[in-house]
Amino acid sequence: MDRGLLARQGDVLLASLNGHAYFGKFMGKAFITHDGDAIEGECLDELQVIGVVTHFVVDTRNGLDDDCPVM
């Protein structure tokens, strides 16, 4: 995660709202969380962007194949 990057439309972000952390993206005038919920309107004013997500670490123990593994 990079706190210094400016968030752009479509970037994956880590954000906080009312003490809860959310991964999601800005799409238009709404923040869409990883599970599909939309945060918009006055609630969006309370959303605090923590940073732009630059990388994810994949758990290799989950039994799913990774198309691009790094060892």
ABEGO torsion letter per residue (X at the ends): XBAABBBBBGBBBBBBBGGBBBBBBBBEABBBBAAGBBBBEAAAAABBBAEBBABBBBBAAAGBBBABBBX
